[in-house]
């Protein structure tokens, strides 16, 4: 099973670490930590896929050609 760190997710989603931690704390993005650790969240590939399809709404910062 593949797991991603929050830093990996920053590169994948283009969201900030702060935004991703907010999603984890709110329970919308499920993450685990390694046994005995308090830091170092890991998100499974399956959870990332679920979150992207159900919870995440990407916003385009530049207008599309059709909206001009």
Secondary structure by P-SEA (a helix, b strand, c coil): cccccaaaaaaaccccaaaaaaaaaaccbbbbbcccccccccccaaaaaaaaaccbbbbbcccccccc
